[in-house]
Amino acid sequence: MNDTFTVRLGTAYDKAPVQDEFRTPRLPDDDRIWAAGGFEWKLSQKATIDAGYAHIFVSADSPSDLANQETPSSTPAGNLVGAYNTKVDILGVQITLHF
């Protein structure tokens, strides 16, 4: 904007490393879209304040259908079936002092 304020905006697409057949409650990951923004405020030659915010949209209803055991007769029996809906918000603020 000027010498005192800087504005930053960005977006990204992040393909998940987890394939559908390996998705679990421990790793309910799926493809993500990032939307981010922030600013820098230069207080003086030796001090700046930076703030940023990002929201991560994860693909809706990421499914899983995993066998519970290696064999169907193992205890407990059945499959782990579910769908995961994830949202992430990230907020950061920092002060930088130059010496």
Residue pairs with C-beta under 8 A, 6 or more apart in sequence:
1 7
3 42
4 41
4 42
5 39
5 40
5 41
5 42
6 39
6 40
6 42
7 37
7 38
7 39
8 36
8 37
8 38
8 39
8 40
8 52
9 36
9 37
10 34
10 35
10 36
10 37
11 33
11 34
11 35
11 36
12 33
12 34
12 36
13 31
13 32
13 33
13 34
14 31
14 32
14 33
14 34
15 31
16 29
16 30
16 31
16 32
16 59
17 29
18 27
18 29
18 30
20 62
20 63
20 64
21 66
23 29
23 30
23 62
23 63
23 64
23 66
23 84
24 64
24 66
24 80
25 64
25 80
25 82
25 84
28 62
28 64
28 84
28 86
29 58
29 62
29 86
30 58
30 59
30 62
30 84
30 86
31 58
31 59
32 56
32 57
32 58
32 59
33 56
33 57
34 54
34 55
34 56
34 57
35 54
35 55
35 57
36 52
36 53
36 54
36 55
37 52
37 53
37 54
38 50
38 51
38 52
38 53
38 92
39 50
39 51
39 52
40 48
40 49
40 50
41 48
41 49
41 50
42 48
43 49
45 98
46 97
46 98
46 99
47 95
47 96
47 97
47 98
48 95
48 96
49 93
49 94
49 95
49 96
50 92
50 93
50 94
50 95
50 96
51 91
51 92
51 93
51 94
52 90
52 91
52 92
52 93
53 89
53 90
53 91
53 92
54 88
54 89
54 90
55 87
55 88
55 89
55 90
56 87
56 88
56 89
56 90
57 87
58 84
58 85
58 86
58 87
58 88
60 85
61 83
61 84
61 85
62 83
62 84
62 85
62 86
63 82
63 83
63 84
64 80
64 81
64 82
64 83
64 84
65 79
65 80
65 81
66 79
66 80
66 81
67 79
67 80
68 74
68 76
68 77
68 78
68 79
68 80
69 75
69 76
69 77
